[in-house]
């Protein structure tokens, strides 16, 4: 179960009932709150932050917040399937807006 929201007790709800916290990206607060999951983190509790801007620094902060405490020390390799999907979506948006 995905638990959304950013209220003061959301982390408690995620740890008690959820599989993941699913907040919208916000430059302040959300990534710091994701750190609160770590002490109670299990295989079923994580964060899945959506709506991060297309900014390498923001993406790095989201990625770093998800991997803190893990043994993974390197950045993920680019996934060709997602790169193709991103190009397809970009082309569809351009066509829809008349820019393509």
Protein Blocks (a to p, Z undefined) as FASTA:
>chain_A
ZZedjdfklmmmmmmmmmbdcddddfbhjlmmmmmmmmmgcfkbccddehiacdfklmmm
mmmmmmgoiabfbdcdddfklmmmmmmmmmmmmmmnopZZ
